[in-house]
């Protein structure tokens, strides 16, 4: 039942997608020149097993979370909870769904999506997205638990952030990051790009909204799903470009830039600022892994989790994990 529910019912219109994402794009396919330039080197792929039906993975230790299954408006699919009996490679099983809070049912959508999990003290915090599809009438919710692998242990605390049609940015795709005791939230999808704001508590934000990355001049500004990490003297920002949720027609790719301050400016390997359209290709479609994206840096390490659409399995979304290598302080998969 659980395997069927996840692998067969996860529709190809899941996740943090704009309704404008019905326009066609050519998939990003890596060429031998990409590999030669260092954008893709030998793969450090983690062997995976079990139920890998994840979309927009968020992983902490042996517990994982992913975008909810589309159900019906008024009864949207909640965030899925997964457990591993071993390390990050599995074996993974899907153990249930976190109940959807009443406030998140008011957006007339069929699921909630893009979970991110962090731990502060003995408490786990799960951030997720609820939105009226194709608009920035959106909210980032937060729930807490001390037993994160139990779907029924989560207590919803409401919205940490809201946007509406009067804003030029979109409060979805949260990523929460602890920088030497100061908590920040990166977020954003389409509209005016990826943003950063400081958390005044684990459930609310304060201060200025900072633009980290955007794609001026590109139709619909298709950039989303930020994820941050720090290594040595640099902060790294990973984003997903282009369009998810189209099965084998998906055009997602994972891009990266770095900065010496969490607030930026972030630049790519060519020196282009990410807030001016830059972004070095880290991972694009290759073999049966089509449209990789929705990435998460696991436990602040050099381990990259992401979903892809499996060209050998009808375009169903699957979890993949890679250990990043480093070349001159730049990550390579």
MARMIMI-224064 format. One record per residue (C-alpha): z, y, x. Coordinates in steps of 0.25 Angstrom, whole numbers, padded with zeros to 4 digits, always signed. Last residue first. Layout:
BEGIN
ZYX/...
This chain:
BEGIN
-0032+0064+0117/-0032+0076+0126/-0022+0086+0127/-0023+0099+0136/-0013+0102+0147/-0023+0100+0158/-0027+0086+0152/-0017+0079+0143/-0017+0066+0136/-0014+0065+0121/-0008+0052+0115/-0016+0048+0103/-0012+0044+0089/-0021+0041+0077/-0018+0041+0062/-0028+0037+0052/-0036+0044+0041/-0046+0036+0034/-0061+0039+0037/-0066+0025+0032/-0059+0017+0041/-0067+0016+0054/-0070+0031+0054/-0055+0033+0054/-0051+0047+0050/-0041+0053+0060/-0027+0057+0060/-0019+0062+0071/-0007+0059+0081/-0007+0065+0095/+0004+0061+0105/+0006+0071+0116/+0020+0073+0112/+0026+0083+0102/+0032+0071+0093/+0018+0067+0089/+0007+0078+0090/+0001+0078+0076/-0014+0078+0072/-0021+0081+0059/-0034+0078+0066/-0044+0067+0070/-0057+0068+0062/-0063+0054+0065/-0057+0043+0073/-0067+0032+0072/-0073+0036+0085/-0070+0050+0089/-0067+0062+0080/-0061+0073+0088/-0048+0075+0097/-0043+0086+0106/-0054+0097+0104/-0049+0110+0110/-0046+0121+0100/-0051+0135+0099/-0054+0143+0087/-0047+0157+0090/-0033+0153+0086/-0035+0141+0095/-0038+0150+0107/-0050+0145+0116/-0046+0142+0130/-0056+0131+0132/-0045+0121+0131/-0039+0126+0118/-0030+0138+0116/-0018+0140+0108/-0012+0155+0107/-0002+0150+0104/+0011+0151+0096/+0017+0138+0103/+0015+0145+0116/+0007+0140+0129/-0004+0136+0120/-0013+0124+0118/-0025+0120+0110/-0030+0107+0103/-0040+0102+0093/-0040+0089+0084/-0053+0086+0076/-0055+0085+0061/-0069+0083+0056/-0067+0073+0045/-0080+0066+0040/-0074+0052+0043/-0063+0055+0033/-0064+0069+0027/-0049+0073+0028/-0050+0082+0040/-0058+0094+0044/-0060+0104+0056/-0050+0105+0067/-0036+0099+0068/-0026+0106+0077/-0018+0103+0090/-0010+0114+0096/-0004+0112+0110/+0008+0120+0116/+0008+0121+0131/+0017+0122+0143/+0020+0107+0144/+0016+0101+0130/+0019+0107+0117/+0014+0101+0104/+0008+0107+0091/+0000+0101+0079/-0009+0109+0070/-0016+0102+0058/-0027+0112+0055/-0041+0119+0059/-0053+0120+0050/-0055+0136+0049/-0063+0134+0036/-0076+0137+0043/-0074+0139+0058/-0075+0154+0062/-0060+0155+0067/-0054+0141+0070/-0039+0143+0070/-0027+0140+0079/-0013+0145+0082/-0011+0156+0071/+0003+0161+0071/+0011+0163+0058/+0022+0173+0060/+0037+0170+0058/+0044+0160+0049/+0042+0145+0044/+0051+0137+0036/+0056+0122+0034/+0060+0118+0049/+0066+0132+0050/+0060+0146+0055/+0048+0138+0058/+0038+0146+0067/+0023+0147+0062/+0010+0142+0068/-0004+0143+0062/-0017+0135+0063/-0029+0140+0056/-0033+0152+0047/-0037+0144+0035/-0038+0130+0040/-0025+0122+0041/-0012+0127+0047/+0001+0124+0053/+0010+0125+0065/+0025+0126+0062/+0034+0130+0073/+0049+0126+0076/+0056+0132+0088/+0065+0123+0096/+0057+0122+0108/+0044+0122+0100/+0046+0113+0088/+0033+0111+0081/+0029+0109+0066/+0015+0106+0062/+0011+0109+0048/-0003+0106+0042/-0002+0116+0030/+0001+0130+0028/-0012+0137+0028/-0017+0150+0034/-0023+0163+0028/-0012+0165+0018/-0014+0171+0004/-0018+0157-0001/-0005+0152+0001/+0003+0147+0013/+0017+0140+0013/+0027+0136+0024/+0039+0127+0025/+0038+0122+0011/+0048+0113+0005/+0060+0105+0011/+0055+0091+0007/+0065+0080+0010/+0059+0068+0017/+0067+0055+0016/+0058+0048+0006/+0046+0046+0016/+0056+0039+0026/+0050+0040+0040/+0056+0054+0042/+0071+0050+0041/+0078+0063+0043/+0069+0070+0033/+0063+0084+0031/+0052+0090+0023/+0043+0102+0026/+0031+0108+0018/+0019+0116+0023/+0013+0123+0011/-0001+0127+0006/-0009+0136-0002/-0019+0137+0010/-0030+0131+0002/-0039+0119+0003/-0029+0109-0004/-0017+0116-0010/-0007+0113+0001/+0004+0104+0006/+0007+0102+0020/+0018+0094+0028/+0030+0096+0037/+0040+0085+0039/+0053+0088+0046/+0062+0078+0052/+0077+0080+0054/+0086+0075+0065/+0084+0088+0073/+0070+0093+0070/+0060+0083+0068/+0045+0086+0066/+0035+0080+0056/+0021+0086+0052/+0014+0082+0039/-0001+0085+0036/-0002+0083+0022/+0002+0084+0007/-0006+0077-0004/-0014+0078-0016/-0014+0093-0017/-0010+0103-0029/-0002+0112-0020/+0011+0110-0029/+0014+0096-0025/+0020+0101-0011/+0031+0109-0019/+0036+0096-0025/+0038+0089-0012/+0029+0077-0009/+0036+0064-0007/+0035+0058+0007/+0025+0046+0007/+0028+0032+0012/+0029+0022+0023/+0015+0022+0030/+0015+0013+0042/+0012+0015+0056/+0012+0004+0067/+0012+0013+0074/+0005+0021+0085/+0016+0031+0085/+0026+0021+0090/+0031+0009+0082/+0034+0006+0068/+0027+0019+0064/+0030+0026+0051/+0022+0034+0041/+0025+0044+0030/+0015+0050+0021/+0016+0064+0017/+0015+0065+0002/+0003+0063-0008/+0002+0073-0018/+0007+0071-0033/+0003+0084-0040/-0011+0083-0035/-0014+0068-0033/-0013+0058-0021/-0018+0061-0007/-0011+0054+0003/-0001+0062+0011/-0003+0067+0025/+0004+0060+0036/+0018+0057+0042/+0022+0048+0054/+0035+0042+0058/+0037+0034+0071/+0040+0046+0080/+0035+0059+0073/+0021+0059+0067/+0013+0068+0058/-0001+0063+0055/-0011+0071+0047/-0017+0059+0040/-0011+0045+0043/-0016+0032+0038/-0012+0024+0051/-0005+0012+0044/-0002+0003+0056/-0007+0004+0070/-0011+0014+0081/-0014+0013+0095/-0012+0027+0102/-0024+0033+0108/-0024+0039+0121/-0039+0042+0121/-0047+0045+0133/-0051+0060+0133/-0056+0069+0122/-0058+0084+0124/-0059+0082+0139/-0073+0087+0141/-0078+0073+0143/-0073+0068+0130/-0079+0079+0122/-0092+0077+0130/-0092+0063+0126/-0092+0067+0111/-0081+0069+0101/-0085+0069+0086/-0080+0081+0078/-0084+0078+0064/-0095+0087+0058/-0090+0096+0047/-0092+0096+0032/-0085+0105+0022/-0075+0099+0013/-0064+0104+0021/-0063+0116+0013/-0053+0109+0005/-0044+0111+0017/-0038+0099+0024/-0024+0096+0028/-0023+0082+0024/-0031+0071+0016/-0045+0072+0010/-0049+0059+0016/-0039+0051+0007/-0027+0043+0012/-0028+0033+0001/-0033+0021+0009/-0026+0022+0022/-0013+0028+0017/-0011+0021+0003/-0017+0008+0008/-0008+0007+0020/+0004+0010+0011/+0000+0000+0000/
